[in-house]
Structure formats: C-alpha cells, structure tokens
Amino acid sequence: MTAALTMLVAVGVADLPAGLPFGATSAAAAETQPVTITSDRYPDDKQWYDGAGEYGSFTLDAASPDAVKYQYELTGQGRATLTPSVPGGPVTFRFMPENAGVYHLSVRVYDSEGSTVGTGTSWFLVASGRAPKAAWRLDDPEGAEQAQGSGSALSATAGPGVTFGHPGHGWNTGTAAALDGTSDAYLDAGGSALDTRKAFAVGAWVYLPDRPSRSMTVVSQDGTDGPAFALGYDDEAGSWAFRASPAEGRSLSWTVSGGAAPRQSWIHLLGVYDAEAGSLRLYVNGRLVKEDIRPGRTVAGGTGGLQIGRERSGSGYAGHLRGTVADVRAYDRVVPAPGAEELGTVEPHQVAYWPLESAAGGVAPDMDPKRPDEPAGAGLSLHGGASIYTPADPGCDPGMDPDCVVDPNAYALSGNGHLALNGTSAFAGRAAGLLAPEDSFSIAARARLSSLDTDGNQTVLSLSGQSAQAAVVRYSPFTQRWELAVTSRDDSGATVSTARDVGTYPSDAGIGDYLALVYDAAAREVRLYVNGELAGAETLWVNSWDLSTTRLDVGRAATGSDSSDHFSGAVDEVRVFQGALGKEAVSMLSLLESGSNIFEPGDPTSGLTSRGSGT
C-alpha cells in the first residue's frame, strides 16, 4: 500500500466528505429520493478491495417509479448517462479502476420532464492490483537447470541452450538467463500459467545482442495446435508484437505491433488482453505502442505449458530466442496504463559528468560518482584555445557595498568555472566508446552565446562520426533559435532531420540556457529540451548509427578531422546518461548546483529501476 493510501487509512475513511451529487443544491437534494448503489466488487463499506485492473459491477436503483435517466460521475471516468429498460427500473454498469485510491461515485436521476427525482453517492476504496499469478525472475545461479517460479508458477525447466548468471537489467538488480537461439533455447514451465479465455497480461525484460533478422518469441503459452498468445519480435512487422489466437480460430491472427528493437538495449515488453473491452494492447518500455479493440472477440483457451524463448508450431516449436531475458510476469487481470508505465520505466543512469571547473594538463576530469562496478571515466580534452574560465574576485561585496558593481556575465555559468570557447578553433572532446551502440541516451549542458548576431551555426554538442554528425545541438542565427539536427547514418549523403525550439530566444547573458538532447531508442524519438521545456523540439530518428563509434564534441561540429560551426561563448555542466531522460528529470537537472547529482551511489532508486518493482 502506498504512503498516500496508508495516510487515508490513518485518517479514517469515515472522515471523507459526504458531498452532494454534481449539480445538486441542498434544497434540491432534500426534495429527491435516495438512489441505492450496490457493487459486487467495490462496495461502500470502508474496506480496501483488489484492485487496479479489476472490473466491478455497479447497480443504481432509484426509489422513484418515474426514473427514466440515470446520470453519474465517477473518479477516473467522468460523466455518463444510462437509461433503464422500464421507468423506475435499475441500471448496471462496469468499471475498472486504473489506480489504487479512494473513488467517488455521484448519481442523479431524472424523470421524463427532466426533473431530478433521485440522488446518491458512494465512496469505495481500491487497493493495488493483485500480484502476478506466476513469475520467473530468471536470476537463478550459474549452472542451474531450472528457473524457480513464484506465485503459482512451477519451476521452468531450462533447455541446453540456456545459461544463467548473465548480467541483468540495470545496476545491482541480479542476473538473467541467456538463450542462444538454437532449438535448445527455451524454458518450459510444464503447465499453464494463465486462463487465456479471461483477462490476462504477460511481460518480460529482453536484451538482444544483435539486430534481429528473424521472428523470435520471448513468452508464449501452448494451445491446441499452436500458442494461445505469443509476445516477442515479429520480423514481418519489423517491430515487437503481441499476438493472440482468437477463439474462432485463425492461429495468432489477432496482432498488435510497434516499437523498435535496438541491439544491446534492455527493453520491457507487456502484452495485455482486456476480455471485457475486447482489446489487445502492446506496451514497450511502459508506453502504449498499439491497441486493437474488437468488441466481443475472445482469445482461445491455451491450457498447455508457458514457454519462455519459443512458441508452439505444429508438432514442434519455433521462434527460438537469441537474447537475454529477465523478470517474466504473468497476471490474471488487466494491467492498466499506469501499471504498465511503472513496470516498463527505465530510469536513466548518469555515466559521465564534467563540471568544467578545472583542466589539469588540458583535460577536464569526469566527476561522475562512479559505482563500484564502473571504471573511472575519461576526461574532456580541451583543444584549439579552449580554456577553463574562473572569475576573478571582484574585491567587494555588492550586498554590503551598494557602490560595488559586478558584471553578471563575469560569473561562471555554474559553480566556480566554465568552458570558454572562442568561436573559431576552440572545442573540447571525448573519444568514442561512451555510448552503447543503439541504446537510448541523454546529453545535457548549459550554454551562453557571446552574441545572437553571428555569421553561421554555432554547435554546443555534437556526436561526430567520420562523414557526418549523428546528432547536433546548435544555435541557428537564421532563426535565432536553438535547434537539433540528426542524420540517418554516417554518410555525407545521409538524411537530415531537424527540430527547433519555437518558444524563446537563446540567451547571451547571465547563466545562459540549459539544453538537453534525449534519444528514446525504442520509440525512435529524439527530443531537445531548453530550460526544462520540450518546446515542440521533437522528431523521429530512424537511424543506422553505431553510437559507440561516435565522439562527443563540445563546441564544434566535426567529420573526421574537419571542424565547423564552432561555438563562441561559455559551456558548463556537461552530463551524459544511459537512457532517455523525462521532462521531470531534465527540469531537475536544470536547477542543480554544480557538483550535485540526481542520484548518489548507494541510493536504491539510482540507476535503472529494479525491473518494474511495485506492480
């Protein structure tokens, strides 16, 4: 139970306001008759009931024989209208809460003249959704022959193509199981985990060492002639997919697909079947990428064994996975959107931080607080006249001496120094190897222009290759805006996509602007944040770059040994993250003091989240 729900219990649900139905006055309520509200799952009895992702029925029964229309408002759903089959008769509706919490139902009943003839309210308490019915963490010890299950899960027998003890998802979150892609690559639970004729959801973390060249299955459950469902990569769609066999036949013909499959990147997949809504949904890293609604359609009953790393096909199995899998979960309920987001959220991990306050031997040190399993970071080398500016002591205190005048631009952008760039030859750089080949990443820095009136583009950050720049954050004097440009490949003829901040003019004074480049590999989206705001600077980036081969340049754009678009001004607080920063994290970074970090070593919330804990 969350802290907020615990507080509500401590306060006492009896203390919640009774309230009046929407649109009702005290006088009007006194002239109406009460409406009886009953629920099979969520009664108004001050008790907590499971829960998020579970449908419940609500029956509204007016005392007036003239009732012809029921209008109700419900937390999380808004206003709706129902008509009884006969005047004065009851009505029933179904509702599925998406979050745990306190819910309020308010009802108003009308007669044929439009007059209010009944009102009613109900408060009901929804707990968190039920834990997975079956789960396999796959963090079993090296040499194990089975994966231990939890919940009602049986131990899953591992084929000879499965090895345990491989690096898991995130930092300090255990190990995972690697599958070699052969016919021996599977884990067989030996029995069904789900009744696929009812609502269910299945999820897992998966890591592909290479770009997939064929269809591969992460999780499935055996049906009669094939799987009842399969979650994995669909080569025909070129994306992740959740497929199900409709009860009327046509094996795995009901499909939702989407999301990129980058190599060497942990991806969370979640497939959800909502039996009442008749919908099939696929979430990738917590984001809904596709939903298909077919009212009345059901999934065939698959009573065979749950499979990890393969799916049943005819008399054998196919789709053997080549990759690493962790934390397989099977739910006998819907996992709503908030729960899917929590399960699949990947918190970015800072891998480099240059506060740019010193540069011994022309190298500004990486001051990221490394964890025990991380090597020391490389410094940012200064070239072409780049230097670290440190402000001189003004010799007076403006707070004590009103005659003391200090130029605000004389201060460092942040902390005790910043990188000073001359606009002609100066830049700082870090050699290739900081980023993963295709994984999500974020790069942030604070920058202040010397002047808005310049002859050409001025680059703050660049990921440079041999023939092109993978991504560039720069100032355009033609539009007088910060902009982001990305290329499809390391080729002089590559397709270039540009996104521009349309909100505010860049700054040439004070502390400048905080810029953040964010790439979400699964969504193929790249975003530019300026001072914590997205400001419309977002574009698709379908690229074929190996990002591990790109250099990080600060203050120039470069191809090979050629430089261009040098920056004139100050740059400070350069940070690099593995993973895509969200708006809230970017906003926090823009406000941090020099030397501070969002997460510190040893903080249990630092780095990547522990496989969607808490849902």
Secondary structure, DSSP 8 states (H G I E B T S, - for coil): --HHHHHHHHH-GGGS-----TT--HHHHHHSEEEEEEESSS-SSS-EE--TT--EEEEEEES-TT--EEEEEETTTEEEEE--SSTT--EEEEE--SSSEEEEEEEEEE-TTS-EEEEEEEEEEE------SEEE-----TT-SEE-EEET---EEE-TTEEEEEE-SSSSS-EEEEEESSTT--EE-SS----TTS-EEEEEEEE-SS--SS-EEEEEEE-SSSEEEEEEEETTTTEEEEEE-BTTS-TT-EEEEE----TT-EEEEEEEEETTTTEEEEEETTEEEEEEE-TT--B----S-EEES-EEETTEEE---EEEEEEEEEESS---HHHHHHHH----EEEEEE--S--BTTEE-------TTS-----EEEETT-EEE-----SS-TTT-TT----GGGS-SSTT-EEEEESSS-EEEE-S-SS-SS--EEEEEEEEES-S--SS-EEEEEEE-SSSEEEEEEEETTTTEEEEEEESSSSTT--EEEEE--S----SSTT-EEEEEEEETTTTEEEEEETTB-TT-EEE------GGG-EEEES-EEETTEEES--EEEEEEEEEEES---HHHHHHHHH--TT--SS-TT-TTSSS-SSSTT-
